[in-house]
Amino acid sequence: MSEAQAYVLGGEQHEVARLDAQSAFYEPATARFLASAGIEPGMRVLDLGTGLGHVARLIAALVGPTGEVIGVDAQPRLLEIAQERTADAGLENIRFVEGDVRDYRDEGRFDAVVGRLILFHLPDPAGAVRHHAEGLRPGGLLLAIDFDAVACRSEPPLPIAQSAVEYYVAAFRRAGADPAIGMRLPSVLAAAGLEEVESFGIQDYIPPDNPMGTALLAGVVRTLAVAEGADLPPELELETLEQRLVEAVQAVRATVVPPTLVGAWGRAG
């Protein structure tokens, strides 16, 4: 994988655990996007940036035994885990391939291409979409699912939560990622030549007694801090960050608003 395409968050064990928790949280929203966009039985689908295979397995259930899913990713460690989990689940309609999501090309054409939280990391997202649109059958579907991460906040506002959000937004941008790309997905797909583009976002509101909001926020700060190797401000000290976030949320019964998950899809001409 080239430096320009590097996955900012890495593949260490703590990141695998974070990805599992994040995927579980966003699975219902992802399933809605897949259904709304039109993933259906019998389709041949490419899953970009498949990682641990979470989305590939959701797609596999939708396309059924007459369909096929190919998951491509540049990190062999994540692909190894994805393959093990898929075998354990008894799914035989998924194949994983190591490759660069920007220019991977299969011998056959696809009915659909899906990418969740992948355009976020690419320096030329429209170029990647255009490349994969060319690998679709006429009228084929391309679905991009990504974050509007700057939407993350709490109500009432909490200084520690705001500091965490400001850190991870800035850290992603320093690494060349775009934490607000969800807001621009329809424009990205249109610029890549897709037609009939549709889009909507799904926003969760996490009540104070649910620890998932603070866990997601602390987890991404931790992973970015480890990847950057940078000193954090005192209020974001990692060992106690999650507990202090929990205490701050519960003290004022705050609602945590995680990043908005946005889906956009269009058709190849």
N, C-alpha and C positions, 0 to 999 in steps of 0.2 A: 504494500500500500504506500502510495506517495505521501509526502508530508502534507500536501494540499488537501488530500482526501482523508487524512487521519481522523479517526473517531476520537473526539476530545476526551471522552470519559474512560477509555481503556477497558480492560477485561479482567481486572483482579477480582478476587472472591467477593469483596465487599460491593463491587459494582455489579456482579452477577446477582447478588441478593437484592440490591436496589432495583435492578431491571425487573426482577421477578415481582417485587412489590408494586412497582409502577405499572407494569403490564396488567396485573390483577385489578388494579384500581381503574385503569382505562379500558378494560376489556368490554364492558357493556357499551360504552360509547363507540369503540372500534367496531363492534358487531353491528351497531346501527348504521355506521357509515358503509360497511361492506354490503349490507342489505339494501340501503338506499341507493347506492351507486349501481347495483344490479349484478353482483356476484351470484352466480346460480349454478345448478348442477351441470356437469359435463364440461365446464370451462377449463381451459389450460391457462394457468395464472403464474406470473412471475412476481415473487415477493422480494423487493429491494431492501438491502440492509436487514436481512432476516434475523441476525443476531442469535438469540436463543430459540428462535422458531415459534415464538408466541403467536404472531399473526399468521404465519404459514399454517399452523394447526387449526386456527379459526377458519381460514380459507378452505382447508382440506375438508372440514366438516360441511361446508356449503357446497363445494363442487362435487363431493361424493366420490364413490369408487370409479365412476366413469370420467372424472376429471383428473387433473394433474396440477401439482404445485411445485415450482422450482424456487428454492430460497437461495439467494446469493448474498455473500458477505465476505469481507476481506480478512476477518479475524478467525483463524483456524481454531482457537480455543473455544470461542463461542459456538462455532459450527459443530465441534465435537460434542458439546453438551446438547445442542439442538438435536443432533442425530440420535444420541442415546435416549433422550426423552421421547422422541418420535417413535423409536423402536419399542420403547416400553409401553407406549400408548397403542401399539398395534396398527399404526397408520402406514399404509403401503403406497399411498398416492402422493408422497412428498419426496423430493430429492434435493439435497443441499450441495451447493457448488461454491468453491472459493473463487472470488473474483472481485474486481473493482466495479462498484455500482454505477460509476459514470459511463463506462464503455463496455460492460458485459453484453455479449450477444450470443444467443442460443441459435442452434441450427434451424429450429422451427419457429413459426410465429405464435404469438400469444393472443388469447381472447381478452386478457386483462393484465395490467401491470399495477401492482399496489406497493406503495412505500409509506411506512409509518415512521415518523421522526427520523427521516433520512435527508430530505432536502435541507433541513435545518443545518446540517453539517457541510454542505457542498458549496464551493466558491461560485459555481455557475449552475444554480438549480434549473433555470430554464433550458440550458444546454443539455442537462441530464434528462429532463422530461422530453425534450425534442428527440434525443437519441432513442429513448425507449418507445416513444410513439411510433417511430419508424419500424420497430419490431412487432407492432400490433397488426392483426388482420384488419382489413377495411371495416371501419365502424367499431373497432375495438375500444376498450375502456381503459382509461388511466386514472387511478385514484391516489391522491396524495393526502396524507393525514399528518398534521404537524401542529406544533404549539404556537399559541400567542402567549409566550411566557411572561411578558411584561404585564399581563393582566393579573398576575398573582399578587394577592394582598390580604389584609385582614380587616375586619370591621367589628369593633372599633380599631383604628390603626394602632399597631404595636411597634415601637422603635426597633426591637430586636428582629421582628419579622421583616420590617422594611429594610433593615441593614442586610439581612440575609438575601433578600430579593435583589437589592442593588448590587451586592457582591456577585451573585451568580450571573446576572444579566451582563455585567461588565466583564466577568471572566470568560463567558462564552464569546463575547465580541472580541476580546483580546486573542482568543484562539481561532478567530475567523468564522465562527458560527453565527447564525442569525436568530436570536431568541424571539423575534417578532414575526418570523416568516409566515406564521399562520394567517396573519392579516392580509398577506399579499398572495396567497395561493391562487385565487382566481386569476389574478393578473399574470402570475408565472405560467399557469397552464395556457392562458390565451396567447401569451407571447411565444410559447412553444408551438403554436399552431393548432391546438386542440379546439374542437367545436362543441357547442351545446354545453358550455361549462356551467356547473352548479356548485353551490357551496353553502355550508352552514357550520356553526360552532356549537359545541356542547360545553356548558359551564357547570361544574359541581360547586356546591356550597357545603362545607364540612363543619358540622356543629362542634362545640368545644369539647364534648366528651369523646369524640372520635379521634384517636391519636394519629390517624393516617395523614392528615394535613401537615402536622408538624414533622412526622417521620419523613415524608416526601421532601419537604423543604430542607431539613437537616441533612438528609442523605445526599442530595445533589450538591450542597455546599461542601460536604466532606469529600466527595469524589473529585470535585473540581479543585479543591485545595490540595489534595494529594497529587493530582495531575500537574498542577501549576508549580508545586513546591514553594508556594509563596507564604509569607507571614500574613496571618489574618489579624484584623483588628481585635482587641480584647473581647468585645461583646460577642464575637463569633468563635470563641475558643471551642474546639471540636469536642473534647471529652464531655463537656456538660451542655453543649448547644441544644440538643434535642430536649433534655429535661427542662432547661430554662425556657425554651419555646412553649412546652406544655404548661409550665407554671404560669407564664405570661398570658397564654390563651385562657386558661381556666380562671385566672384571677379576675378577669373582666368579662368572662363568658363570650369570648370573641368567636366569630365565624371566620374560618380560613377559606379563602378563595384560591384554589390551585390554578396553574396555567390552563387557559382555555384550549381544548382540543378542537381543531378545525379540520374539516374534511372538504376537499374540492375534487371534482372529477369532470372529465370531458371525454370526447370521442375523437378517434383518429379519422381524418377525412378519407 
